Amino acid sequence: MRNLIENAQRYGANARVSYGVQGDVLAIRIADHGPGIPENLLEDVFAPFHRLEQSRSLDTGGHGLGLSIARGILRAHGGDVVLSNAPEGGLIATVTLPIDTAHSANGPENAPGEFRPHPEVEH
């Protein structure tokens, strides 16, 4: 989560985090107001060492490992992260993780089905 939020802050000037429960899946969205990513590169950025920012300077970007590591961790826990461009501009990272709804107070019968902003995470 930290990498996704920091990317939104670095490349999109801010990060808006929202979440929702959809059935037995927790979905977390990190949205920014940056330039987005060309559609044909949305999946490529998850490859190790892939950087959209082409300079060698680590001041303008990292090593190109963050998204690859984030996706690997999420997939190891049965989840995933996907990127999409927002229609109004900016990038949206959507993280999904399975939840055990049998033990959740907000199980499927109480799922709001909509994303709501996290009250403490607006940067």
Salt bridges, closest charged atoms under 4 A:
GLU6 OE2 - ARG2 NE 2.80
GLU43 OE2 - ARG71 NH1 2.30
GLU53 OE1 - ARG51 NH2 2.86
ASP80 OD1 - ARG71 NE 3.12
ASP80 OD1 - ARG75 NE 3.14
ASP100 OD2 - HIS103 ND1 2.78
